[in-house]
């Protein structure tokens, strides 16, 4: 805050602070408090809202806990989002290191351009591309049949298709923070460690990973939250038995018209994401300020 006032002056700095406060209140605080209020009240006809039956309770949350399949879908969403985050990290860490410490600036720019081009399309079109790729008579089955890996086409839709689509959709949200962190590491430190006899594994464990922990934490937070809150990938690539928790929220709001129960499901997902953010920052011993920067 002090740096803000020093850079822009008292009047302009105060204006920026006011805009940020308005943004937080109007677009974060009020919507979430409204959702919490809805989640604690029953779904009533408009004529009964504010009446004797319109009382606060935990019934909508108890319904989630007591439902035979919705609780399992919630846990599966949590586990699958964690798996997407792990797979994305395993793919992005060596790529980020290669770009930051091996390639020249020109080569890195070319790689970044190639990786960014598909993201000029929106998420729906990228999801449709994966839908075509994984189709029963799509290119993936055609290639695998041609080389003899498969004897008959496979239906790839389901949990595997959703995980693959999400990993592709959110890979840059993991790659860029890690690349940004590793690019600030001087190559002389790595070369000095090699000269002293350190192997590749030890260099990464003792030098690169500790230096990149802020970027890794940021990438994990972004990827997990986007995966847990995704609707498009499960809707396009999922099978009837691979429903995502966001699909349940959508159904409560727009299919059943039960906004109160949908709000309870949404609030549960919000609490999960907040817990994951705080847990990840604590695991990597990173402050919230460092992660934002």
C-alpha positions, 0 to 999 in steps of 0.5 A: 500500500505504501509503494502504491502511494509513493508511485502514484501519489496520494490522490491517484493512489487513494483512487486505486485503493477505492476501486480495488475495495469496490471490486472486492465488495461488489464482485467478491464479498456481496455475491458470496454472502448472498450465496451463503444466505441462499444456501441456509434457507429453504427453497420456497415459492415466492409468496412464502419467502420471508414468511414463517417457513423461511428460516435458516437451517443446514438442511441443504448441506445435510442433503449433500452429506446424506445423498447416496451419490452426490457426496461421492461425486464431490470426493471424486471431483476433489481427487480428480482435480488433485490428479489433474494438478499433479499430472500438469505439474509433472508435464510442466516442470521439465518443460519450464526448466528446459525453456528457462535454463537450456533454450536461448531467449529466441527459442523460448519465445518460439516455444511460448508462441507455439504453446499459446496459439491454441489458447487464441480459441475459447475453452468451448472450441478447445473442448470440441477439438478434444471431443472430435479427437476422442470420438469413437471414429475419431483420429485417435482410434484411427491412428491406434487401429492403423498401427495395430495397438487396438483391434477395435475402437474404444470409447474414450469419453469418461473420467479419462477423457475429462482428465486429459481435456482438463490437463490440456486446458489448464497446462499454461496456468501451471507452466507460466508461474513455474517458468517465471520462477525458474527463469530468475534462477542464475545458471551460474548456481547450477553450473557451480553445483555441477562443478562441485559434483552434484548430480541432476536429481540433487541439483533439482532437489536442493536448488531448483525446486526450492527456488521455484516453490512460489511458482509451483504453489501458484501454479498448483492453486490456479490449476486445482481451482480451475479444474474443480470449478470446470463445467465445460470439460466434464459436459463435453468429454464426460460419460453418464457415469463420470459426472462432475460436482459443477454439473450438479450445481448447474442442475440445481440452478437451471434444471431443478430451479432449486437455487438454495440447494445449488447455493449450498453445493456452490458454497461447499465447493468454494470452501474446498477451494479456499482450504486447498489454497491455504493448505498449498501455501502452507505446504510450500511455506509460501505467504499469500503476498508472495503467491500473488506477486 
